[in-house]
C-alpha cells in the first residue's frame, strides 16, 4: 500500500487542478489515500475562489479515498499548514505533503514511497524532498555516484516525512531567544543557507506567516538532514509572483528551468547519511544567486497576507 498524501489548498483553483491532475497521473495514486486541507477565505470577495477550490475537491477521483477538511476561518499560510500537518501526522506514521502550486512528475510518488521506506529507520533523515535546483544552475561533481544528495536544510516544495520527525517541530519557536544569543549556533544554522537565520527571525518577530522555517530549524536542532533528488520530481508553478513567499519577478526563478521528464525511475540512493561538502557549497552558491532580498520577500508576503495580489 502506498503512503498517504496531504494537499494544502486555499484560493487558487486553477493551480490546484494542475497539481491534482499531475498527482492522479502517478501510477501509485490509486493506492494512495488523499487528504485535502482547505483554508477559509479572508473576506467575502475571496469566498468565490475558496468555494471554487472546495467544489473542485469534491470532484477528485483517481485515489484510494479522499478526505476533505474545510476550515471555516482563514488561518493563513503558516497556521493552516502547521495545524494540518499536526492533524495529518497524528493519524498517519508517514506521508507526502503537497501545496496547491506543486506539480509532480508521473513517477514522483514512487520516488517518495521508495525513499520513505529506505530511510525510515535512519533517524538522521528528517525529510525527503521532490524538489531540487536543476543541474543547469547547480552542476554536480563528475565523480558523484548517486542520484540524490543530503542537505542540512528542509526543502518544502513537495516533500515527505515520518510522524516521529514532524512531531518534534516547535511551531512557536519557544527557544529562539536562547538560540539567537549564541553566534556559533546561528553560524551553524547558516550552513543550510545564509537566509535561514533571517527567515527564522522574521517568523519569530511576526513579520512572516510561514511554517517551513520552523521545519528547517527542527532539522538543524536535531542534527538532521533532508534528501533531495539530483533530477527534480516536483516543480512549483507559483513562482511567477503570486505565491505568498515568492518574489514578483517571473524571469529569474530557477524553477522555470526544471524538466520533470528527466526524473529517474530507479535513482541511486546514498548508502550513507552524510552531506557531500562539494554539493553543499554549490547549493549555497546557487541559493545566494537566486534568493530574493529579505525585504522584498517580506514586502510581497505582507501584501499577500493583507489581500493584495
N, C-alpha and C positions, 0 to 999 in steps of 0.2 A: 504494500500500500504506500502511496506517495505521501509526503508530509503535507500538512495543511498550509493554506495561503491566506494572509491578511492583506486586504486592499483598503487604502485610506482615500476617501473622496470628499469633495467639498462643493465647488460651484462651476466645474468645467466638464460638462457632459461630453463635449467633442474629444477632449483629451482622454477622458475615462473610457470612452468607446474604443479608441485606438489601443489603449492599454489592455482592456479586457479581451478584445479581438485577438491581440497578439498572444496573450496568455492561453486562450482557448485553442490556438493553433499548435500548442505543445502537445505531444502525444501522451504525456502524463496528466493532462488536465482532467480527463475523465476519471482519474483515480484520486484527484485532489479535492479535499473539502475547502470551500471558499467562504471567508467571512469578509463582508464589506462594511466598513465603518463610515457613516455619512455625517459630517459636521453640519450644524444648523446654520441658517442664514444670519447675516449681521443686521439686515434691515428688510423691509417689505419688498423693495425692488429686487433685491438679490434672491428672494424666495422663489422667483420664477426659475432661476438657474438651479437652485438646490432641489426644487421639485422635479426638474428635468433629469437631474442626476439620479434621484430615487426611482423615477419611472424607468430609467434605463436599467437600474439594478434589479428591478422586479422582473425584468425580461431575460436575465442572464441564463444561459444554458451552456452545456458542454463540460460541466464539472460534476464531481461526485454528488455534492449537495451545496446549497448556497444559504448562508445566514446573513440577513441584513440587519444592521444595528443603526437605527436612525436617531440622531440626537435632536432634542427639541431646541436646545440653545446653541449659540455659537461658542465653541470652546477655544477657537483659534488654533493655528497650526501646532504649536508646541503642546498644549494641554490635550488637544484632540488625539494626537498620535501617542503621547505618553500614556494617557489613560487607556486607549485602545490596546496598546502593547501589553499593559498590565493585565487587562481582561483576557486577551488572546493567549498569552503565555501562562496565564493562570489555569487555562483549560488544556493546552497542548504542551508537550515536553520539548517540541522543536517546531520551527515553522519558517516560512518565507514571507517577506514583507515587501509590499509594493505601494508606492504612492501613485496618484492618478495620472501623473505625467511620465511614467516609466513604461517603456516598451521592451518586451522580452524577445530574444531570438527564439526560433522554434525548438531549440534544444536546451534552453535555459533551465527548465525545470529538472532536466536530467543532471545538469551541472550542479544545481543546488542540492538535489537529493543525494548525489554521489559524494559531494564534499561534506554534507552533514553526517553521513554515515562514516566517512573516512576519519573525520576529526572529532567525532562525538566524545571520545574518551581522551582527548587531548585538551586539558583544562586551560592551557596557554592560548588556545584559539578562541577569541571572543565571537567572531562572526565570519561569514563568507559573503563576499561582495560579487555582484554580477557585473559591476562597472569598473572600468579602469581607463586611464588615459590611453588613447590609441597610439600604436607604435610610430605613427607619423610624428608625434610630438615627444614620445618617450621611448627611444630605442633601447633594446636590451643588449647586455654583453654577449658577444658572439659565442662564448663558451657556456652560457647559462643553459642547463639541461632540462628545465621544466617549463610547463605552460601556465604556471601560476606562481605567485610570489607572496611573501608575507610583509606586512607593513605594521608599524606601531601606530596605526590610525584607523578609525572606523570610517567606512565609506557607505553612504546611505542610499545611493540610487539603485535600489533593487538589492536586497541583502537577505541573509538568513542567519538564524542563531538558535540557541538552545535556551530553555526556560531558566536553567540554573545560572546562566550568564546574565540574561536580561534582568532577572530579579535583583541583581546586585547593583543596578544603576541607581544612583542617588539623584532623583529628578530635581530636588530642591537645592542641590549643591551646598549642603549644610556645612561642609568642611572647606569651603572656598577660602574663607578668611585665613585659616591656618596655612593653606597651600600657598597663597599669594605672598606670604611673609617669608617664604623660603626660595630664594633665587635659584638655587640648584635644582629644585623641583620644577620650577617654571621653565628653566632651560631644558630639562629632560623632557617635559611635555612637548616642547617645540620640536623634538626630534621627528615628530609626525607631520610637521608643518609649522612655519613661523606664525601662521594665522591663528592657531589653536588657542593660545593664552588670551588673545584679543577677543576672540569669539566667546570664550568662557566668561570673561569679564563682562562683556556686553549682555550676555544672558543673565548673569547674576545681578547686574545693575538694572535689569528690566528694559534694556534698550533693544533686545531681540525677543522674539517669541518662537523659540525653536525647541527641539528635542535631541537633535543629533549630536550637539556638542556635549551633552550630558553622557551620551553613549561613548563618545570619544574619550571623555575624562575617565569614565569607568574602565575602559580598555587600558588606559595608562595606569590608573591607580592599582590595578590588579596584575600589572606586568604582562598584559596580554597583547596579542596581535590579531590582525584580520587578514584573511586570504583574499587575494584579488587575481583575476584572470589576466593572462597576457593579451588575449584577444577577447574583448568585452562580449558579454552575453546580454547586456542591457544598455539602453541609451535613454537619455532624458529629452523629451520633446517639449519641455517647458523652458528651454534656455534662450528663448527669444525675447525675454524681458518681462513676461507675465508671472513668473514664479516668485513666491514670497521672498526668497533669499537669493535670487539670481539677478544679475545686473541687466540693464536695459539694452546693451549692445549685442545684437544677434550675430554679429560677424566675427567675433573673436573667440567664442567658446569652443574648446576642443571637442566637445560632444558632437559637433557638426561633422567631424572627420571620422566618426565611428561607422564601421561597416559590419552589421550583425551577421552577414553571411560568412564572415571569417571565423565565427565562434566554432570551436572544435568539438567534435562528438566524443573524442576519447582523449582528453587532456592529460598530460603527465603531471601528477601532483607531487609537491615536495615531500620527501621522506622525513625531513627534519623540520621542526617548527623553529625556524630562525630566519631573520631578515638578512638578505644579501645587501651589504652596505653600498655596493655599486648601484643597485636598483633604487635603494632608498635615496641616495644622492641625486639620481636622475629624477626621481619622483618629486623631491623637494624643489628641484630646479624648475621643472615644468609647472608645478603648483605656484611657485612665485611669479612665473611669467604670466599666468592666466588668472590668478586670483584678483578680484576687484579690491580696490582700496576699501578699508573697513567702513569709512564714512559713506561711500557710495552705496555699499551693500545695505547699511543700516537705513539710510535715507529711503532707499527703494522699499525695504521691508516695512518701515513705518508707514509709508504711503499706502502699501497694500493693506496693512492692518487697519488703517483708518478708512479704507474703502476706495482708494484710488486705483487706477489701472496701471 
